[in-house]
Amino acid sequence: MLLSQLGAVLLAGLFVCSATSVSTRYDRSMQSGPHFVSTDDLENLLANLRRSSSNACCGLLGPDSISWKINRESALFLAATRAALLQLAHPWVAAAIAQHSTTFHNPIARFHQTFRIMFTISFGSVEQAFAAARQLHRRHQGIRGTLSESGGRFATGTSYEANEVDALLWVFATLIDSSVLAYECALPPLTAAELEQYYRECRQIAPLFGIPRDCTPPDWASFDRYMTSALESDMLGVSAATRQMARCLQDGAGLAVKPPLWYRALTVEILPPRFRGEFQLNYGERERRAVKRAVRWIRRIYPYLPASLRFVGPYNEALSRLRGRRRPGLSVRLSNKFWCGKASLLDWRSDLAPLSADNPQISRGKVIEP
């Protein structure tokens, strides 16, 4: 269950497509129409990002960031299907998934491939994150086609192409929004200052996904308004084919074991009401009781899980490497196999120094602990 649901979130993100968003353009020079991110554009974004990074060995954000605090949590799977459904609600994302993705044919392999990229971006060094960004961009370059049915404001036959800024922004936004929701399902709510810092950090790494920073809302309040506007707009719309894909996700994306009732009910609970209706998802008294019980137990147990279970393997591996350990421990290797399909995600030997006085960010004890 966890494999298929978590994979779905980022699988949709990997096969995004082009659309002109409802958002107010934050870069006024790009208002004339869709803007496609070329290889040269990406390299310029990465060059600017490199100049702003202060500690290449700790990655773009580092262990004292709010992003590491949030992204390390296994509990993010709680909003995985919610994010995937919001992405599918964009007709061009749905078309790209249907026409180009193996999500529903080999969900585990696609899950592993996707998370190898995403966790490398989150917890790898600067060079590792840049390599993952280039791989992601290359994968997008072959994603193009036309809509086979209308959806939202887009007519049948509308052309789409990956690596378009507004569509990339929508997918990126669903991940940010859903990550916060999932975190707060299991743990105490983030403070206003933490939300602002988290969003600031997300803006910082947006260029890795081909999104210029000046095309993103400037602060958390603006981001919240962007989400509200998009969710109410005709940029989104659920077709009959998209509804069928949503049912497949809810049923486990082709895996033998169907997700439990509480998980499927939680997905519907945290969806915006409009899309509960458009996806025609059941949510009655039985589902409400299941969500209430599940959230109560999650909040009671999850915060006290050992780090080897609570935190994803790549996070624990990153901490091990930064502390000078040359090989992740058994529990980390097993977690990595689950999340990424391989025992060690990050080969830091070439570009990361071990913990020492030359690595003050770690030696001063700024690693976030549970």
Helices and strands as residue ranges (DSSP letters): H 2-14, G 28-30, H 39-52, G 56-58, H 66-71, G 74-79, H 80-88, H 91-100, H 107-123, H 126-141, E 144-146, E 159-161, H 165-186, H 192-205, G 206-209, G 213-215, H 220-231, H 240-250, H 261-269, H 273-278, H 285-301, G 302-304, H 307-310, H 313-322, H 330-340, H 360-363
